Amino acid sequence: MKQERAVRTRQALIHAAAEAFERNGYVQAKLSDISARAGVSAGALHFHFTSKAAVAATVMEAAADGLRRAAHNAQRPDMNALQRLTATTYALAELIRTDVVARAGFRLSCESPHRTSLDLLGEWEGCVQQLLAEADRERLLADGVRRQDMVTAIVGATTGFEALARRQPDWLLPVTLRRFWRLLLPRLTTPETLATLLRAETESATGAGGRGKGGRRGADGAAAHPPALSVAR
């Protein structure tokens, strides 16, 4: 019972800290505000975390767990590499849009003053590179496509959507990603596979909310730790 209470307190503190970091930024966020929002004493906060930096690191780790889980769950063995790539973008966008821990943790991990060994943006770039390399081996890429150019376009656009969504959450809605993929896929893939991919990305958009719920469980502190944003087999 005591251990369960400690787990609940820690999860409440992580959620409250994510809200504080999102609302005020790392520098302006106050530990007293975090403990108050979590409904615990300052002493309870310091029992779990030695400093604000430690709180931020834990939020980033919880976000990483949720985002990795969402990426893992979005990809099925029956999908080709480009289907897995589009499905992953929908799942990650949905989780960041709806889950404050994932949102705050991703932003903290990308801000240079608070950068640690955790680099979620780098993991996402590696995921895109790996999936496009697999798409190339599966002969899904159109003639003349330069993989690194596509990595740049996809990573730049998707992380740009996250930055724009800080002011207007609609940038992370499925309809935004659907427009992006419908613009990019005809340039990226062969005509023979385009129709299949468009059907798959529509299905991914429709089902993004369900996968996002699984990801939120990870961001709230689930014990399992899926691999970095990588290809599910």
Order of alpha helices (4+ residues) and beta strands (2+ residues): alpha-alpha-alpha-alpha-alpha-alpha-alpha-alpha-alpha-alpha
